[in-house]
Each structure stands twice: as structure tokens, then as C-alpha cells.
Amino acid sequence: MNYIISIDQSTSATKAVVFDEKCRLVCRKNVAHKQYYPKPGWVEHDAEEIYRNTVEAVRGAVETISDEGAAYSLSITNQRETVVVWNRFTGKPVYNAVVWQCQRGEEICNDLKQKGYTDFIRERSGLLIDPYFAASGVKWILDNVEGARRAAGDGELIMGTIDTWLVWKLTGGKTFATDYTNASRTLLFNIHTLDWDDELLSLFTIPRSMMAQPLPCDAVFGETTVEGVFAEPITIAGVLGDSHGALAGQMCFEAGMGKATYGTGSSVMVNIGEKAIAAPEGLVTSVGFAAQGKVFYAFEGNIHCTGATIKWMTDNLKLIGSPAEIEQFATNVPDNGGVYLVPAFAGLGAPWWNPHAKAMVSGMTLATEKGHVCRAALEAIAYQIRDLVDLMTNQAGIALKELRVDGGPTKNNFLMQFQADMLGACINRSDVEEASAMGAMLMNGLARKVWADLDEVAALRKSDNRIFPSMDGDERERLYSGWQKAVKRVLED
């Protein structure tokens, strides 16, 4: 049997997820790593610990497979913007990895904004100037770690997102490369030329000699024994960032297909085709994935509170005993009774971007019951997804063909039907447990010619749990208009 191991290196842990070449999940091994918080708002990881955990996870996964004649290859999907700077000769990081959540680069970013570089950087990179992205973390290391700036100037230091670090370590320093999706989350990559941008590098004072070779997602990245786990070297092929992995794992290979992951918050990404279009205000344009000689771009936006709203009703209000109960109460009433809940518990994210907004329940009367509030909470999730999808599809001039969804809240049938109704489009509920890992695995198979093209890959999708809109168009717009008025009240407060 041939197996593909996807290393899924996330913010909290490293997973080795093993698939066979029929896309069946065989096993997985998870190893957590430590989080470091040296100052308020600062977040770091130990890059060497992450590498050790990667080896441990692969070893643990392989040990559970009894097939002695098995053949293996390796793919990687990773937390995207977290960045490492290390010495190319010793292989030692000069500082801990600066994590995507870290705010230490805020002053660097604010300085560039004040100097008027917002539009210039957005035009080249597709991104907003923000410490969320990797560039300010690298500049901070060069400016603040003793000897780092001199060593970088002498060509001794190199940098990369976690995929680059893992590939370099796994190949014993033979391969220094990244993929287009990870590169497109650094603020240093020109998404039009698909190369590092000298002017962006100059703005962040980062020498070009530090940068890895950018490659398509379905490239071969080298060979590894994973520190002796395998007697003979195996191929590393298929690399992409985690959200991009989920887009590919959900097989959103056509323009107008999107994915939404429903978790504490929600990540929405829509394939906009082979042209990099400027994203609407508050959203970003990235390389969605690159395969088979084509580059597909994507709009992306993130919502702060979706599943977190249900948790708040359970843990804080004690309105329901468990998240599973909310559907029952929501369907005990015929409609929302005019009640709207705007879940601005951590401000409002895309597309509103108001960090000072506060949550609000509006439209209650003496006739309001628990069911109306429960229903309003679920409806709010669907309204927020529509806010983003409408913005994305209108800007790209495309219609939403299908939204492929994953995450715990997708088990809620009322929510999924209401989501389809609000979008006026099909919802396809996935049973893929490891969407990001599957996306990396698919890129691996394309790189090694297991499958001929994207059409053959798309035919492998087993889940076809489609939910179609059934609500009258006038009713849809009446309800959505009520949501927009409720949001307006929150923003005016």
C-alpha cells in the first residue's frame, strides 16, 4: 500500500495524518508544543521543539501501521504567518518563532501606514499592513536580536514560515523553499509576479538573500528519512498553508466555489479564479492554491464570533444546557419574532472592522421567548457569512456556485438550511475531518502523478451532503434587511 503522510503543523500542535491514495484517513498522531508569552501581546514558539515534535508525530503514526511493505511520501500544511529566522550554516534559530498572533510588530506596521504605504503594499501583496503577517516579525528580530542585522547582511541568516523551516530541516538543509500560498501571507511576496518583491523587502529592511525559493503547491520539495524513521529517503511533495489546504481539501477548484470553517469564529475563503483582483475593504487577496501549472487566487475574511456565540449562551447566560440543545429551542418557534442578536463580543470583524462595537440583542417584546433568542443566535452566524460572501462575489464579479462547510456547528440542520436560504446557494456539508491535511495530501498526489489532473481529484470527493435554499426571495431580503439595521444600531451606539 502507498501512504501519504500529511504533516499538519498548527498553532497549538503538530499532527501527522496518514491517508491512503484513495483519500481514506488511516491514522493520526498529535503532539502539542508549548506557547511562550514573554510580554503582553507577544506570542512565540520554539521552532526546534516544533521540528522534534514533527519527527515524533511521523514516527508515532508510522508505528501504528503494520504494513511492512508500505511506501510513503510526505506533505505539509501549516500555520501560515508564523516565522522563523535561522543561521544557514549552523541550522540554529537566532530567536524563537514569532507567531501570527503576536503584536510586537504593531509599531513597525503603524509607521508604514503613517508614511502612506497602505495602498502600495496592498497592491503588491494583496494584504493589509498588520503584525498578523510575517514581515514585521522578521524585521523585529533583525532590529532587536544582537548581531542579527549584521549576520543577515553578511548572508548568514535565512528566514521562512514554518513550512520552509520544516522542509529545510527534513532535507538536512538541501532544500530552501516555500510554496506560493505561504509566501503570499508574508507581506513580502508579489502575488502578480509570484516572486519576492524587492521594494517590499526594502520597506521592511529584509535582505533578499534571506528568502526561500517560492514554488507551486504541487511541487516536489526534496527527500527525507525523517531522522531515520525511514530506512530510505521518501519524497516531500505538496505544501500549502492551512486555510489554503482546507480550500483544496474541500476541492474548491473552480471560481465561485468557497469554503467556510465554522469554529469559535469562522474563516471564509472563496476561489476567485486565475486573476488576482483587489479585495474589498477589510478583506485580503491571497494565492488560494497553485497546481497543474495554474494559480488560483482567493478572497479571505474572518469572523470573530460564530460558535463562540453558542458557547456564550451555554456557559455565561446558562440559557441552554449544551450547544446541542440550541437547535431544539430555535425550531420551537416559527420565526425569530423580530429578534436579532449581533455578536460583537470582541468587536465586529470583516466586513465592518469596528473593534469597539459591543454585542446587542434587539427587537425583543413581552412575547419574546427563549426560542427567539436561540434562533437569533443561529441566524446571526448565517448573516455574518452572507456579509462576507456577498462582498467577495460582488467584488470578483462572480456568483457563488457552492459553499463547502466544515466544523462542529455544521451538524446543526436548522443553521445549515438557514445558511443556504440566506446565500440563495447550495451548502455542501463535508464529512472531511482533516480538510487542511487532505489538501496537502491531494497536492502531494498531483506532484507525484498519482492523479492526472484536478478533475480526477474532484471525482474522489465522497461527501455530497447538499442543502438547497428553499426560502422565498422576498422573505430572505426582509430578514437580511433586519440584520443590517441591527448591525447599524450597534455601529452607531
Beta strands, then each sheet from edge to edge (+ up, - down):
strand 1: 2-9
strand 2: 13-20
strand 3: 25-32
strand 4: 44-45
strand 5: 71-78
strand 6: 83-87
strand 7: 97-98
strand 8: 157-161
strand 9: 177-179
strand 10: 189-190
strand 11: 195-196
strand 12: 213-215
strand 13: 220-224
strand 14: 234-241
strand 15: 257-262
strand 16: 266-273
strand 17: 284-291
strand 18: 294-303
strand 19: 340-342
strand 20: 360-362
strand 21: 402-406
strand 22: 426-429
strand 23: 465-467
sheet 1: 3+ 2- 1+ 5+ 14+ 13-
sheet 2: 4+ 7-
sheet 3: 6+ 8-
sheet 4: 9+ 12+
sheet 5: 10+ 11-
sheet 6: 17+ 18- 16+ 15- 21- 22- 23+
sheet 7: 19+ 20-
end
